[in-house]
Amino acid sequence: MKNRNVSLTFTALFTALICVTAQISFATPTVPITLQVLGICLCAYTLSLKQSLAAVITYLLMGAVGLPVFSNFRGSVQILLGPTGGFLFGFILLALFCSLARNCKPHLSKIALSGIGLLLCHIFGVLQYSIVTGNGIFISFVSSSLPFILKDALLVLISYFMSNLILKRVKNFSL
């Protein structure tokens, strides 16, 4: 029972962390610059696959029902179906691949899996942005992904190193 309670507590804690990192936001004309990627990856690198996916999906469901957890304290199904919703759905794949990377042995494999997750997140984001705005793929990529991909890659790396520190501190909790 203790492990289940610890698991639920850490899952809830990281869901809250994702909500907080979404609010650290800087407005741009297209896609807001947030630290959500840091929260998503930190969650995925620290928790188990099941826990990290539960945290990310809970975050998306909270926003879908209207809780103001998305950037700039917004929340609704319209956000998920709007121009930037593909990035939000892509967070599930980002969490999946970063969580899988957690258990890889060579660092190069961890980086490659995390990179695939980030790439898929951006592909989902660009595709939905293109469909919703009616812009072509190239214009959508240049306006909604290109300015942010380097920042997101840096956040993935930072979260990887932060998670190693967290896991050392909480090793007695068997995450």
C-alpha positions as CSV (number, residue, x, y, z in Angstrom):
1,M,0.0,0.0,0.0
2,K,2.9,2.4,0.8
3,N,4.3,2.1,-2.7
4,R,0.9,2.8,-4.3
5,N,0.5,5.9,-2.1
6,V,4.0,7.1,-3.0
7,S,3.4,6.4,-6.7
8,L,0.1,8.4,-6.6
9,T,1.7,11.2,-4.6
10,F,4.6,11.6,-7.1
11,T,2.3,11.4,-10.1
12,A,0.2,14.1,-8.6
13,L,3.2,16.2,-7.8
14,F,4.6,16.0,-11.3
15,T,1.1,16.8,-12.8
16,A,1.2,19.9,-10.7
17,L,4.7,20.6,-11.9
18,I,3.6,20.4,-15.5
19,C,0.7,22.9,-14.7
20,V,3.2,25.3,-13.1
21,T,5.7,25.1,-15.9
22,A,2.9,25.9,-18.4
23,Q,2.3,29.2,-16.6
24,I,5.9,30.3,-17.0
25,S,5.2,31.8,-20.4
26,F,6.3,34.5,-22.8
27,A,3.8,35.6,-25.4
28,T,4.8,35.4,-29.1
29,P,2.6,36.0,-32.2
30,T,2.2,32.3,-32.8
31,V,3.0,29.8,-30.1
32,P,3.7,30.9,-26.5
33,I,7.2,30.2,-25.2
34,T,6.7,28.1,-22.0
35,L,8.7,25.7,-19.8
36,Q,6.2,22.9,-20.3
37,V,8.8,20.7,-22.0
38,L,10.9,20.9,-18.9
39,G,8.0,19.7,-16.8
40,I,7.0,17.0,-19.2
41,C,10.6,15.6,-19.6
42,L,11.4,16.0,-15.9
43,C,8.3,13.9,-15.1
44,A,9.2,11.3,-17.7
45,Y,12.8,10.9,-16.7
46,T,12.0,10.7,-13.0
47,L,8.8,8.6,-12.9
48,S,8.0,5.3,-14.4
49,L,6.5,5.1,-17.8
50,K,3.0,4.4,-16.4
51,Q,3.3,7.3,-13.9
52,S,4.6,9.8,-16.4
53,L,1.9,9.1,-19.0
54,A,-0.7,9.3,-16.2
55,A,0.7,12.7,-15.2
56,V,0.7,14.1,-18.7
57,I,-2.7,12.7,-19.7
58,T,-4.2,14.0,-16.4
59,Y,-2.7,17.4,-17.2
60,L,-4.4,17.3,-20.7
61,L,-7.7,16.2,-19.2
62,M,-7.6,18.9,-16.6
63,G,-7.2,21.5,-19.3
64,A,-9.8,19.8,-21.5
65,V,-12.5,20.2,-18.8
66,G,-11.7,23.8,-18.5
67,L,-9.3,24.1,-15.6
68,P,-6.8,26.9,-16.3
69,V,-3.7,24.7,-16.6
70,F,-2.6,25.5,-20.1
71,S,-0.3,28.5,-20.8
72,N,-1.6,31.9,-19.7
73,F,-4.1,30.2,-17.4
74,R,-6.3,28.9,-20.2
75,G,-8.2,25.7,-20.4
76,S,-10.8,24.2,-22.7
77,V,-11.3,21.6,-25.4
78,Q,-10.9,24.6,-27.9
79,I,-7.3,24.9,-26.8
80,L,-6.6,21.3,-27.6
81,L,-8.4,21.6,-30.9
82,G,-6.8,25.0,-31.7
83,P,-3.6,25.8,-33.5
84,T,-1.3,24.8,-30.7
85,G,-3.2,21.7,-29.6
86,G,-1.0,19.4,-31.6
87,F,2.0,20.3,-29.4
88,L,-0.1,19.5,-26.3
89,F,-1.0,16.1,-27.7
90,G,2.6,15.6,-28.7
91,F,3.5,15.9,-25.1
92,I,2.2,12.3,-24.7
93,L,4.8,11.1,-27.2
94,L,7.5,13.2,-25.7
95,A,6.8,11.7,-22.3
96,L,6.7,8.2,-23.7
97,F,10.1,8.4,-25.5
98,C,11.8,10.2,-22.6
99,S,10.5,7.6,-20.2
100,L,11.8,4.8,-22.5
101,A,15.1,6.7,-22.6
102,R,15.4,6.6,-18.9
103,N,16.1,2.9,-18.9
104,C,18.6,2.9,-21.8
105,K,22.2,2.2,-21.0
106,P,24.3,4.3,-23.3
107,H,23.8,8.0,-23.1
108,L,23.7,8.3,-26.9
109,S,20.5,6.0,-26.9
110,K,18.9,8.2,-24.3
111,I,19.6,11.3,-26.3
112,A,18.3,9.7,-29.5
113,L,15.1,8.4,-27.9
114,S,14.5,11.8,-26.3
115,G,15.2,13.5,-29.6
116,I,12.7,11.3,-31.4
117,G,10.1,12.2,-28.8
118,L,10.7,15.9,-29.2
119,L,10.7,15.6,-33.0
120,L,7.3,13.8,-32.9
121,C,5.9,16.4,-30.5
122,H,6.9,19.1,-33.0
123,I,5.6,17.2,-35.9
124,F,2.2,16.8,-34.3
125,G,2.3,20.5,-33.4
126,V,3.2,21.7,-36.9
127,L,0.6,19.4,-38.5
128,Q,-2.3,20.6,-36.3
129,Y,-1.1,24.2,-36.7
130,S,-1.1,23.8,-40.4
131,I,-4.6,22.3,-40.5
132,V,-6.2,24.7,-38.2
133,T,-4.6,27.9,-39.6
134,G,-4.8,26.8,-43.2
135,N,-1.1,27.6,-43.7
136,G,1.2,25.3,-45.6
137,I,3.5,22.9,-43.7
138,F,6.6,25.0,-44.3
139,I,5.0,28.3,-43.1
140,S,3.6,26.4,-40.1
141,F,7.0,24.9,-39.3
142,V,8.8,28.3,-39.6
143,S,6.2,30.1,-37.4
144,S,5.3,27.5,-34.8
145,S,8.2,25.1,-34.4
146,L,11.5,26.4,-35.8
147,P,11.9,29.3,-33.2
148,F,11.3,26.9,-30.3
149,I,13.0,23.6,-31.2
150,L,16.5,24.6,-29.9
151,K,14.9,25.9,-26.6
152,D,13.0,22.7,-26.3
153,A,16.1,20.5,-27.0
154,L,17.9,22.5,-24.3
155,L,15.0,21.9,-21.8
156,V,15.1,18.2,-22.6
157,L,18.8,18.1,-21.7
158,I,18.3,20.2,-18.5
159,S,15.5,18.0,-17.4
160,Y,17.6,14.9,-17.9
161,F,20.3,16.2,-15.6
162,M,17.8,17.5,-13.1
163,S,16.1,14.1,-12.9
164,N,19.4,12.4,-12.1
165,L,19.7,14.7,-9.1
166,I,16.1,14.1,-8.0
167,L,16.4,10.3,-8.3
168,K,19.5,10.4,-6.1
169,R,17.6,12.3,-3.5
170,V,14.5,10.1,-3.5
171,K,16.1,6.7,-4.1
172,N,14.4,5.3,-0.9
173,F,10.9,5.9,-2.4
174,S,11.3,3.4,-5.3
175,L,9.9,5.5,-8.1
